[in-house]
Amino acid sequence: MTNKNNIKNFFKKRNKDGARGEYNISSAKQIWKIIFTTFVLLNITIAILSGYLFFQINNGEIFKTESDMSIVIDTIDRTFLHDTLSLFEEKAFRLEELEKDNVIITDPSL
């Protein structure tokens, strides 16, 4: 029952011309103040955090990890690489020879 009375009272206050105009304007001013203050505080917080991160990264202190001394570098086996390259060079040479030579086998359909 109280909900119906609250709803009726709410609309009664809004229907008054003088109160409605002042109520909306003051409420709008208050809301814009809250929005502006929140925006400014959020920007200041982001600027402070950005500055903190910049100086920590610039000093090299934020991403420090313990270095692993067991670093293994795999290198290319040069003899295997040389053998592979010579094999492909030989295949390329044989392909060129096959392209230059005439075909000895005759076409059986002729």
LORO-776817 format. One record per residue: x, y, z of N, C-alpha, C, O in turn; residue in three letters. Coordinates in steps of 0.05 Angstrom, whole numbers, padded with zeros to 5 digits, always signed. Example, Ala and Ser with C-alpha at 12.3 -4.5 7.8 and 13.67 -1.06 7.14 Angstrom:
REM LORO-776817
<pt n_x="+00264" n_y="-00114" n_z="+00156" ca_x="+00246" ca_y="-00090" ca_z="+00156" c_x="+00264" c_y="-00066" c_z="+00156" o_x="+00285" o_y="-00066" o_z="+00169" res="ALA"/>
<pt n_x="+00257" n_y="-00045" n_z="+00142" ca_x="+00273" ca_y="-00021" ca_z="+00143" c_x="+00258" c_y="+00001" c_z="+00157" o_x="+00268" o_y="+00023" o_z="+00161" res="SER"/>
REM end
This chain:
REM LORO-776817
<pt n_x="+00016" n_y="-00024" n_z="+00000" ca_x="+00000" ca_y="+00000" ca_z="+00000" c_x="+00017" c_y="+00025" c_z="+00000" o_x="+00010" o_y="+00045" o_z="-00012" res="MET"/>
<pt n_x="+00040" n_y="+00024" n_z="+00014" ca_x="+00057" ca_y="+00047" ca_z="+00015" c_x="+00070" c_y="+00053" c_z="-00012" o_x="+00076" o_y="+00076" o_z="-00018" res="THR"/>
<pt n_x="+00074" n_y="+00033" n_z="-00028" ca_x="+00086" ca_y="+00037" ca_z="-00054" c_x="+00068" c_y="+00054" c_z="-00072" o_x="+00078" o_y="+00071" o_z="-00086" res="ASN"/>
<pt n_x="+00042" n_y="+00049" n_z="-00071" ca_x="+00023" ca_y="+00065" ca_z="-00087" c_x="+00023" c_y="+00094" c_z="-00077" o_x="+00022" o_y="+00112" o_z="-00094" res="LYS"/>
<pt n_x="+00024" n_y="+00098" n_z="-00051" ca_x="+00025" ca_y="+00125" ca_z="-00041" c_x="+00051" c_y="+00139" c_z="-00048" o_x="+00051" o_y="+00163" o_z="-00055" res="ASN"/>
<pt n_x="+00073" n_y="+00125" n_z="-00048" ca_x="+00098" ca_y="+00137" ca_z="-00055" c_x="+00098" c_y="+00145" c_z="-00085" o_x="+00109" o_y="+00166" o_z="-00092" res="ASN"/>
<pt n_x="+00087" n_y="+00128" n_z="-00101" ca_x="+00085" ca_y="+00134" ca_z="-00130" c_x="+00068" c_y="+00158" c_z="-00135" o_x="+00074" o_y="+00176" o_z="-00151" res="ILE"/>
<pt n_x="+00045" n_y="+00160" n_z="-00121" ca_x="+00027" ca_y="+00183" ca_z="-00124" c_x="+00041" c_y="+00208" c_z="-00115" o_x="+00039" o_y="+00229" o_z="-00128" res="LYS"/>
<pt n_x="+00054" n_y="+00207" n_z="-00092" ca_x="+00068" ca_y="+00231" ca_z="-00082" c_x="+00090" c_y="+00239" c_z="-00101" o_x="+00095" o_y="+00263" o_z="-00105" res="ASN"/>
<pt n_x="+00104" n_y="+00221" n_z="-00113" ca_x="+00125" ca_y="+00227" ca_z="-00131" c_x="+00115" c_y="+00243" c_z="-00155" o_x="+00126" o_y="+00263" o_z="-00163" res="PHE"/>
<pt n_x="+00092" n_y="+00234" n_z="-00167" ca_x="+00081" ca_y="+00247" ca_z="-00190" c_x="+00068" c_y="+00274" c_z="-00182" o_x="+00067" o_y="+00292" o_z="-00198" res="PHE"/>
<pt n_x="+00058" n_y="+00276" n_z="-00158" ca_x="+00046" ca_y="+00301" ca_z="-00149" c_x="+00068" c_y="+00322" c_z="-00147" o_x="+00063" o_y="+00345" o_z="-00154" res="LYS"/>
<pt n_x="+00091" n_y="+00315" n_z="-00137" ca_x="+00113" ca_y="+00335" ca_z="-00135" c_x="+00123" c_y="+00343" c_z="-00163" o_x="+00130" o_y="+00366" o_z="-00167" res="LYS"/>
<pt n_x="+00123" n_y="+00325" n_z="-00181" ca_x="+00134" ca_y="+00331" ca_z="-00208" c_x="+00114" c_y="+00347" c_z="-00224" o_x="+00122" o_y="+00361" o_z="-00243" res="ARG"/>
<pt n_x="+00088" n_y="+00346" n_z="-00217" ca_x="+00068" ca_y="+00361" ca_z="-00233" c_x="+00068" c_y="+00391" c_z="-00226" o_x="+00057" o_y="+00407" o_z="-00241" res="ASN"/>
<pt n_x="+00079" n_y="+00398" n_z="-00203" ca_x="+00079" ca_y="+00427" ca_z="-00196" c_x="+00100" c_y="+00440" c_z="-00213" o_x="+00122" o_y="+00431" o_z="-00217" res="LYS"/>
<pt n_x="+00092" n_y="+00463" n_z="-00225" ca_x="+00109" ca_y="+00477" ca_z="-00244" c_x="+00135" c_y="+00487" c_z="-00231" o_x="+00157" o_y="+00482" o_z="-00241" res="ASP"/>
<pt n_x="+00132" n_y="+00502" n_z="-00209" ca_x="+00156" ca_y="+00514" ca_z="-00196" c_x="+00175" c_y="+00493" c_z="-00185" o_x="+00199" o_y="+00495" o_z="-00189" res="GLY"/>
<pt n_x="+00164" n_y="+00474" n_z="-00172" ca_x="+00181" ca_y="+00454" ca_z="-00159" c_x="+00194" c_y="+00436" c_z="-00180" o_x="+00216" o_y="+00427" o_z="-00177" res="ALA"/>
<pt n_x="+00179" n_y="+00430" n_z="-00201" ca_x="+00190" ca_y="+00412" ca_z="-00222" c_x="+00215" c_y="+00424" c_z="-00235" o_x="+00235" o_y="+00411" o_z="-00239" res="ARG"/>
<pt n_x="+00213" n_y="+00449" n_z="-00242" ca_x="+00235" ca_y="+00462" ca_z="-00256" c_x="+00259" c_y="+00464" c_z="-00238" o_x="+00282" o_y="+00458" o_z="-00246" res="GLY"/>
<pt n_x="+00255" n_y="+00473" n_z="-00213" ca_x="+00278" ca_y="+00476" ca_z="-00195" c_x="+00290" c_y="+00449" c_z="-00188" o_x="+00314" o_y="+00446" o_z="-00186" res="GLU"/>
<pt n_x="+00272" n_y="+00429" n_z="-00184" ca_x="+00281" ca_y="+00403" ca_z="-00176" c_x="+00299" c_y="+00391" c_z="-00198" o_x="+00320" o_y="+00379" o_z="-00192" res="TYR"/>
<pt n_x="+00291" n_y="+00393" n_z="-00224" ca_x="+00306" ca_y="+00381" ca_z="-00245" c_x="+00332" c_y="+00395" c_z="-00250" o_x="+00353" o_y="+00383" o_z="-00255" res="ASN"/>
<pt n_x="+00332" n_y="+00422" n_z="-00248" ca_x="+00357" ca_y="+00437" ca_z="-00252" c_x="+00377" c_y="+00431" c_z="-00230" o_x="+00400" o_y="+00426" o_z="-00236" res="ILE"/>
<pt n_x="+00368" n_y="+00432" n_z="-00205" ca_x="+00387" ca_y="+00427" ca_z="-00184" c_x="+00397" c_y="+00398" c_z="-00185" o_x="+00420" o_y="+00392" o_z="-00179" res="SER"/>
<pt n_x="+00379" n_y="+00379" n_z="-00192" ca_x="+00387" ca_y="+00352" ca_z="-00194" c_x="+00407" c_y="+00348" c_z="-00217" o_x="+00427" o_y="+00333" o_z="-00214" res="SER"/>
<pt n_x="+00402" n_y="+00361" n_z="-00239" ca_x="+00420" ca_y="+00359" ca_z="-00262" c_x="+00448" c_y="+00371" c_z="-00255" o_x="+00468" o_y="+00360" o_z="-00263" res="ALA"/>
<pt n_x="+00448" n_y="+00394" n_z="-00241" ca_x="+00473" ca_y="+00406" ca_z="-00233" c_x="+00489" c_y="+00387" c_z="-00215" o_x="+00513" o_y="+00383" o_z="-00217" res="LYS"/>
<pt n_x="+00474" n_y="+00374" n_z="-00196" ca_x="+00487" ca_y="+00356" ca_z="-00178" c_x="+00499" c_y="+00332" c_z="-00193" o_x="+00521" o_y="+00323" o_z="-00187" res="GLN"/>
<pt n_x="+00483" n_y="+00321" n_z="-00211" ca_x="+00492" ca_y="+00298" ca_z="-00227" c_x="+00517" c_y="+00305" c_z="-00244" o_x="+00536" o_y="+00290" o_z="-00245" res="ILE"/>
<pt n_x="+00517" n_y="+00329" n_z="-00256" ca_x="+00540" ca_y="+00337" ca_z="-00272" c_x="+00564" c_y="+00342" c_z="-00255" o_x="+00586" o_y="+00336" o_z="-00264" res="TRP"/>
<pt n_x="+00560" n_y="+00352" n_z="-00231" ca_x="+00583" ca_y="+00355" ca_z="-00213" c_x="+00595" c_y="+00328" c_z="-00206" o_x="+00619" o_y="+00324" o_z="-00205" res="LYS"/>
<pt n_x="+00578" n_y="+00308" n_z="-00201" ca_x="+00587" ca_y="+00281" ca_z="-00194" c_x="+00602" c_y="+00269" c_z="-00218" o_x="+00624" o_y="+00257" o_z="-00215" res="ILE"/>
<pt n_x="+00591" n_y="+00272" n_z="-00242" ca_x="+00604" ca_y="+00262" ca_z="-00266" c_x="+00631" c_y="+00275" c_z="-00271" o_x="+00650" o_y="+00261" o_z="-00276" res="ILE"/>
<pt n_x="+00632" n_y="+00301" n_z="-00269" ca_x="+00656" ca_y="+00316" ca_z="-00273" c_x="+00678" c_y="+00308" c_z="-00252" o_x="+00701" o_y="+00304" o_z="-00259" res="PHE"/>
<pt n_x="+00670" n_y="+00307" n_z="-00227" ca_x="+00689" ca_y="+00300" ca_z="-00206" c_x="+00699" c_y="+00272" c_z="-00210" o_x="+00723" o_y="+00267" o_z="-00207" res="THR"/>
<pt n_x="+00682" n_y="+00253" n_z="-00217" ca_x="+00690" ca_y="+00226" ca_z="-00222" c_x="+00710" c_y="+00225" c_z="-00245" o_x="+00730" o_y="+00211" o_z="-00244" res="THR"/>
<pt n_x="+00704" n_y="+00239" n_z="-00267" ca_x="+00721" ca_y="+00240" ca_z="-00290" c_x="+00749" c_y="+00252" c_z="-00283" o_x="+00769" o_y="+00240" o_z="-00291" res="PHE"/>
<pt n_x="+00749" n_y="+00273" n_z="-00268" ca_x="+00775" ca_y="+00285" ca_z="-00261" c_x="+00791" c_y="+00267" c_z="-00243" o_x="+00815" o_y="+00263" o_z="-00247" res="VAL"/>
<pt n_x="+00778" n_y="+00255" n_z="-00223" ca_x="+00792" ca_y="+00236" ca_z="-00205" c_x="+00802" c_y="+00212" c_z="-00220" o_x="+00824" o_y="+00202" o_z="-00214" res="LEU"/>
<pt n_x="+00787" n_y="+00202" n_z="-00238" ca_x="+00795" ca_y="+00179" ca_z="-00254" c_x="+00820" c_y="+00186" c_z="-00271" o_x="+00838" o_y="+00170" o_z="-00274" res="LEU"/>
<pt n_x="+00819" n_y="+00210" n_z="-00284" ca_x="+00842" ca_y="+00218" ca_z="-00300" c_x="+00867" c_y="+00222" c_z="-00283" o_x="+00889" o_y="+00215" o_z="-00292" res="ASN"/>
<pt n_x="+00864" n_y="+00234" n_z="-00260" ca_x="+00887" ca_y="+00238" ca_z="-00242" c_x="+00899" c_y="+00211" c_z="-00234" o_x="+00923" o_y="+00207" o_z="-00233" res="ILE"/>
<pt n_x="+00881" n_y="+00192" n_z="-00227" ca_x="+00890" ca_y="+00165" ca_z="-00219" c_x="+00905" c_y="+00151" c_z="-00242" o_x="+00926" o_y="+00139" o_z="-00238" res="THR"/>
<pt n_x="+00894" n_y="+00153" n_z="-00266" ca_x="+00907" ca_y="+00141" ca_z="-00289" c_x="+00934" c_y="+00154" c_z="-00295" o_x="+00954" o_y="+00141" o_z="-00301" res="ILE"/>
<pt n_x="+00936" n_y="+00181" n_z="-00292" ca_x="+00961" ca_y="+00195" ca_z="-00296" c_x="+00982" c_y="+00186" c_z="-00276" o_x="+01005" o_y="+00183" o_z="-00283" res="ALA"/>
<pt n_x="+00974" n_y="+00183" n_z="-00251" ca_x="+00993" ca_y="+00175" ca_z="-00230" c_x="+01003" c_y="+00147" c_z="-00235" o_x="+01027" o_y="+00141" o_z="-00233" res="ILE"/>
<pt n_x="+00985" n_y="+00128" n_z="-00242" ca_x="+00993" ca_y="+00101" ca_z="-00248" c_x="+01010" c_y="+00099" c_z="-00273" o_x="+01029" o_y="+00084" o_z="-00274" res="LEU"/>
<pt n_x="+01004" n_y="+00115" n_z="-00293" ca_x="+01021" ca_y="+00116" ca_z="-00317" c_x="+01049" c_y="+00126" c_z="-00311" o_x="+01068" o_y="+00115" o_z="-00321" res="SER"/>
<pt n_x="+01050" n_y="+00147" n_z="-00295" ca_x="+01077" ca_y="+00157" ca_z="-00287" c_x="+01093" c_y="+00137" c_z="-00271" o_x="+01116" o_y="+00134" o_z="-00276" res="GLY"/>
<pt n_x="+01079" n_y="+00124" n_z="-00253" ca_x="+01092" ca_y="+00103" ca_z="-00237" c_x="+01103" c_y="+00081" c_z="-00255" o_x="+01126" o_y="+00073" o_z="-00252" res="TYR"/>
<pt n_x="+01087" n_y="+00071" n_z="-00273" ca_x="+01096" ca_y="+00050" ca_z="-00291" c_x="+01119" c_y="+00059" c_z="-00309" o_x="+01138" o_y="+00045" o_z="-00314" res="LEU"/>
<pt n_x="+01117" n_y="+00084" n_z="-00319" ca_x="+01138" ca_y="+00095" ca_z="-00336" c_x="+01165" c_y="+00095" c_z="-00321" o_x="+01185" o_y="+00086" o_z="-00332" res="PHE"/>
<pt n_x="+01165" n_y="+00106" n_z="-00297" ca_x="+01190" ca_y="+00107" ca_z="-00282" c_x="+01201" c_y="+00080" c_z="-00274" o_x="+01225" o_y="+00075" o_z="-00273" res="PHE"/>
<pt n_x="+01183" n_y="+00061" n_z="-00267" ca_x="+01191" ca_y="+00035" ca_z="-00260" c_x="+01203" c_y="+00020" c_z="-00284" o_x="+01223" o_y="+00006" o_z="-00281" res="GLN"/>
<pt n_x="+01191" n_y="+00023" n_z="-00307" ca_x="+01201" ca_y="+00010" ca_z="-00331" c_x="+01227" c_y="+00024" c_z="-00340" o_x="+01246" o_y="+00010" o_z="-00348" res="ILE"/>
<pt n_x="+01228" n_y="+00050" n_z="-00337" ca_x="+01252" ca_y="+00065" ca_z="-00345" c_x="+01276" c_y="+00057" c_z="-00328" o_x="+01298" o_y="+00055" o_z="-00338" res="ASN"/>
<pt n_x="+01271" n_y="+00052" n_z="-00302" ca_x="+01293" ca_y="+00044" ca_z="-00285" c_x="+01298" c_y="+00014" c_z="-00287" o_x="+01319" o_y="+00005" o_z="-00277" res="ASN"/>
<pt n_x="+01281" n_y="-00001" n_z="-00300" ca_x="+01285" ca_y="-00029" ca_z="-00304" c_x="+01279" c_y="-00046" c_z="-00279" o_x="+01290" o_y="-00067" o_z="-00276" res="GLY"/>
<pt n_x="+01262" n_y="-00036" n_z="-00262" ca_x="+01257" ca_y="-00050" ca_z="-00237" c_x="+01231" c_y="-00065" c_z="-00237" o_x="+01227" o_y="-00082" o_z="-00219" res="GLU"/>
<pt n_x="+01213" n_y="-00061" n_z="-00255" ca_x="+01186" ca_y="-00072" ca_z="-00253" c_x="+01185" c_y="-00101" c_z="-00265" o_x="+01169" o_y="-00117" o_z="-00255" res="ILE"/>
<pt n_x="+01201" n_y="-00106" n_z="-00285" ca_x="+01199" ca_y="-00132" ca_z="-00298" c_x="+01223" c_y="-00150" c_z="-00292" o_x="+01231" o_y="-00166" o_z="-00309" res="PHE"/>
<pt n_x="+01236" n_y="-00146" n_z="-00270" ca_x="+01260" ca_y="-00162" ca_z="-00263" c_x="+01252" c_y="-00190" c_z="-00256" o_x="+01233" o_y="-00195" o_z="-00241" res="LYS"/>
<pt n_x="+01266" n_y="-00209" n_z="-00267" ca_x="+01263" ca_y="-00237" ca_z="-00260" c_x="+01290" c_y="-00249" c_z="-00255" o_x="+01310" o_y="-00238" o_z="-00264" res="THR"/>
<pt n_x="+01290" n_y="-00271" n_z="-00241" ca_x="+01316" ca_y="-00284" ca_z="-00237" c_x="+01325" c_y="-00297" c_z="-00263" o_x="+01310" o_y="-00311" o_z="-00276" res="GLU"/>
<pt n_x="+01350" n_y="-00292" n_z="-00269" ca_x="+01361" ca_y="-00303" ca_z="-00294" c_x="+01367" c_y="-00332" c_z="-00291" o_x="+01378" o_y="-00341" o_z="-00270" res="SER"/>
<pt n_x="+01362" n_y="-00348" n_z="-00311" ca_x="+01367" ca_y="-00376" ca_z="-00311" c_x="+01395" c_y="-00380" c_z="-00323" o_x="+01400" o_y="-00372" o_z="-00346" res="ASP"/>
<pt n_x="+01412" n_y="-00392" n_z="-00308" ca_x="+01440" ca_y="-00396" ca_z="-00317" c_x="+01443" c_y="-00420" c_z="-00335" o_x="+01465" o_y="-00423" o_z="-00347" res="MET"/>
<pt n_x="+01423" n_y="-00436" n_z="-00338" ca_x="+01426" ca_y="-00460" ca_z="-00354" c_x="+01414" c_y="-00455" c_z="-00382" o_x="+01397" o_y="-00469" o_z="-00392" res="SER"/>
<pt n_x="+01425" n_y="-00435" n_z="-00395" ca_x="+01416" ca_y="-00428" ca_z="-00422" c_x="+01431" c_y="-00446" c_z="-00442" o_x="+01456" o_y="-00446" o_z="-00442" res="ILE"/>
<pt n_x="+01417" n_y="-00459" n_z="-00459" ca_x="+01429" ca_y="-00476" ca_z="-00479" c_x="+01422" c_y="-00465" c_z="-00507" o_x="+01399" o_y="-00460" o_z="-00513" res="VAL"/>
<pt n_x="+01443" n_y="-00461" n_z="-00522" ca_x="+01439" ca_y="-00450" ca_z="-00549" c_x="+01443" c_y="-00472" c_z="-00569" o_x="+01465" o_y="-00484" o_z="-00571" res="ILE"/>
<pt n_x="+01422" n_y="-00479" n_z="-00584" ca_x="+01424" ca_y="-00499" ca_z="-00605" c_x="+01435" c_y="-00486" c_z="-00630" o_x="+01423" o_y="-00467" o_z="-00640" res="ASP"/>
<pt n_x="+01457" n_y="-00496" n_z="-00640" ca_x="+01468" ca_y="-00485" ca_z="-00665" c_x="+01463" c_y="-00505" c_z="-00687" o_x="+01456" o_y="-00528" o_z="-00683" res="THR"/>
<pt n_x="+01467" n_y="-00495" n_z="-00711" ca_x="+01463" ca_y="-00511" ca_z="-00735" c_x="+01487" c_y="-00529" c_z="-00740" o_x="+01510" o_y="-00520" o_z="-00737" res="ILE"/>
<pt n_x="+01482" n_y="-00554" n_z="-00746" ca_x="+01504" ca_y="-00572" ca_z="-00753" c_x="+01513" c_y="-00565" c_z="-00781" o_x="+01499" o_y="-00570" o_z="-00800" res="ASP"/>
<pt n_x="+01536" n_y="-00553" n_z="-00783" ca_x="+01545" ca_y="-00542" ca_z="-00809" c_x="+01551" c_y="-00564" c_z="-00829" o_x="+01547" o_y="-00560" o_z="-00853" res="ARG"/>
<pt n_x="+01561" n_y="-00586" n_z="-00820" ca_x="+01566" ca_y="-00608" ca_z="-00839" c_x="+01540" c_y="-00619" c_z="-00851" o_x="+01539" o_y="-00624" o_z="-00875" res="THR"/>
<pt n_x="+01520" n_y="-00622" n_z="-00834" ca_x="+01494" ca_y="-00631" ca_z="-00845" c_x="+01482" c_y="-00611" c_z="-00864" o_x="+01470" o_y="-00618" o_z="-00884" res="PHE"/>
<pt n_x="+01485" n_y="-00585" n_z="-00857" ca_x="+01475" ca_y="-00564" ca_z="-00875" c_x="+01490" c_y="-00564" c_z="-00902" o_x="+01478" o_y="-00561" o_z="-00923" res="LEU"/>
<pt n_x="+01516" n_y="-00568" n_z="-00901" ca_x="+01532" ca_y="-00569" ca_z="-00925" c_x="+01524" c_y="-00593" c_z="-00942" o_x="+01522" o_y="-00590" o_z="-00967" res="HIS"/>
<pt n_x="+01520" n_y="-00616" n_z="-00930" ca_x="+01512" ca_y="-00640" ca_z="-00945" c_x="+01484" c_y="-00636" c_z="-00958" o_x="+01480" o_y="-00644" o_z="-00980" res="ASP"/>
<pt n_x="+01466" n_y="-00623" n_z="-00943" ca_x="+01439" ca_y="-00619" ca_z="-00954" c_x="+01440" c_y="-00599" c_z="-00977" o_x="+01427" o_y="-00604" o_z="-00998" res="THR"/>
<pt n_x="+01456" n_y="-00578" n_z="-00975" ca_x="+01458" ca_y="-00559" ca_z="-00997" c_x="+01471" c_y="-00572" c_z="-01021" o_x="+01462" o_y="-00567" o_z="-01044" res="LEU"/>
<pt n_x="+01491" n_y="-00588" n_z="-01017" ca_x="+01504" ca_y="-00601" ca_z="-01040" c_x="+01485" c_y="-00621" c_z="-01054" o_x="+01485" o_y="-00623" o_z="-01078" res="SER"/>
<pt n_x="+01468" n_y="-00634" n_z="-01038" ca_x="+01448" ca_y="-00652" ca_z="-01050" c_x="+01428" c_y="-00637" c_z="-01067" o_x="+01422" o_y="-00646" o_z="-01089" res="LEU"/>
<pt n_x="+01419" n_y="-00614" n_z="-01058" ca_x="+01400" ca_y="-00598" ca_z="-01074" c_x="+01414" c_y="-00586" c_z="-01098" o_x="+01401" o_y="-00583" o_z="-01119" res="PHE"/>
<pt n_x="+01439" n_y="-00578" n_z="-01096" ca_x="+01453" ca_y="-00568" ca_z="-01119" c_x="+01456" c_y="-00590" c_z="-01140" o_x="+01454" o_y="-00585" o_z="-01164" res="GLU"/>
<pt n_x="+01461" n_y="-00615" n_z="-01131" ca_x="+01464" ca_y="-00637" ca_z="-01150" c_x="+01437" c_y="-00643" c_z="-01163" o_x="+01436" o_y="-00648" o_z="-01188" res="GLU"/>
<pt n_x="+01415" n_y="-00641" n_z="-01148" ca_x="+01389" ca_y="-00645" ca_z="-01160" c_x="+01382" c_y="-00623" c_z="-01180" o_x="+01370" o_y="-00629" o_z="-01201" res="LYS"/>
<pt n_x="+01390" n_y="-00599" n_z="-01174" ca_x="+01385" ca_y="-00577" ca_z="-01193" c_x="+01401" c_y="-00581" c_z="-01219" o_x="+01391" o_y="-00575" o_z="-01240" res="ALA"/>
<pt n_x="+01426" n_y="-00590" n_z="-01216" ca_x="+01443" ca_y="-00595" ca_z="-01239" c_x="+01431" c_y="-00617" c_z="-01256" o_x="+01430" o_y="-00615" o_z="-01281" res="PHE"/>
<pt n_x="+01421" n_y="-00639" n_z="-01244" ca_x="+01409" ca_y="-00661" ca_z="-01258" c_x="+01383" c_y="-00652" c_z="-01272" o_x="+01377" o_y="-00661" o_z="-01294" res="ARG"/>
<pt n_x="+01368" n_y="-00634" n_z="-01260" ca_x="+01344" ca_y="-00624" ca_z="-01272" c_x="+01350" c_y="-00608" c_z="-01297" o_x="+01337" o_y="-00610" o_z="-01318" res="LEU"/>
<pt n_x="+01371" n_y="-00591" n_z="-01296" ca_x="+01379" ca_y="-00576" ca_z="-01319" c_x="+01388" c_y="-00594" c_z="-01342" o_x="+01382" o_y="-00589" o_z="-01365" res="GLU"/>
<pt n_x="+01403" n_y="-00615" n_z="-01335" ca_x="+01412" ca_y="-00634" ca_z="-01355" c_x="+01388" c_y="-00648" c_z="-01368" o_x="+01388" o_y="-00652" o_z="-01393" res="GLU"/>
<pt n_x="+01368" n_y="-00656" n_z="-01353" ca_x="+01345" ca_y="-00668" ca_z="-01364" c_x="+01329" c_y="-00650" c_z="-01382" o_x="+01318" o_y="-00658" o_z="-01402" res="LEU"/>
<pt n_x="+01328" n_y="-00624" n_z="-01375" ca_x="+01314" ca_y="-00604" ca_z="-01392" c_x="+01329" c_y="-00600" c_z="-01418" o_x="+01316" o_y="-00595" o_z="-01439" res="GLU"/>
<pt n_x="+01356" n_y="-00602" n_z="-01418" ca_x="+01371" ca_y="-00597" ca_z="-01443" c_x="+01370" c_y="-00621" c_z="-01461" o_x="+01369" o_y="-00618" o_z="-01486" res="LYS"/>
<pt n_x="+01371" n_y="-00645" n_z="-01450" ca_x="+01371" ca_y="-00670" ca_z="-01467" c_x="+01344" c_y="-00674" c_z="-01480" o_x="+01323" o_y="-00667" o_z="-01470" res="ASP"/>
<pt n_x="+01346" n_y="-00687" n_z="-01504" ca_x="+01322" ca_y="-00695" ca_z="-01518" c_x="+01312" c_y="-00721" c_z="-01506" o_x="+01327" o_y="-00737" o_z="-01495" res="ASN"/>
<pt n_x="+01286" n_y="-00726" n_z="-01509" ca_x="+01274" ca_y="-00750" ca_z="-01499" c_x="+01280" c_y="-00773" c_z="-01518" o_x="+01275" o_y="-00770" o_z="-01542" res="VAL"/>
<pt n_x="+01291" n_y="-00795" n_z="-01508" ca_x="+01299" ca_y="-00817" ca_z="-01525" c_x="+01276" c_y="-00836" c_z="-01530" o_x="+01274" o_y="-00848" o_z="-01551" res="ILE"/>
<pt n_x="+01258" n_y="-00838" n_z="-01511" ca_x="+01235" ca_y="-00856" ca_z="-01514" c_x="+01215" c_y="-00844" c_z="-01533" o_x="+01207" o_y="-00821" o_z="-01531" res="ILE"/>
<pt n_x="+01207" n_y="-00861" n_z="-01552" ca_x="+01187" ca_y="-00852" ca_z="-01571" c_x="+01159" c_y="-00855" c_z="-01560" o_x="+01154" o_y="-00871" o_z="-01542" res="THR"/>
<pt n_x="+01140" n_y="-00840" n_z="-01571" ca_x="+01113" ca_y="-00841" ca_z="-01562" c_x="+01100" c_y="-00867" c_z="-01574" o_x="+01099" o_y="-00869" o_z="-01598" res="ASP"/>
<pt n_x="+01090" n_y="-00885" n_z="-01557" ca_x="+01078" ca_y="-00910" ca_z="-01567" c_x="+01052" c_y="-00906" c_z="-01582" o_x="+01043" o_y="-00924" o_z="-01597" res="PRO"/>
<pt n_x="+01039" n_y="-00884" n_z="-01579" ca_x="+01014" ca_y="-00879" ca_z="-01593" c_x="+01017" c_y="-00872" c_z="-01622" o_x="+00998" o_y="-00872" o_z="-01637" res="SER"/>
<pt n_x="+01042" n_y="-00866" n_z="-01630" ca_x="+01046" ca_y="-00858" ca_z="-01658" c_x="+01051" c_y="-00881" c_z="-01676" o_x="+01055" o_y="-00878" o_z="-01700" res="LEU"/>
REM end
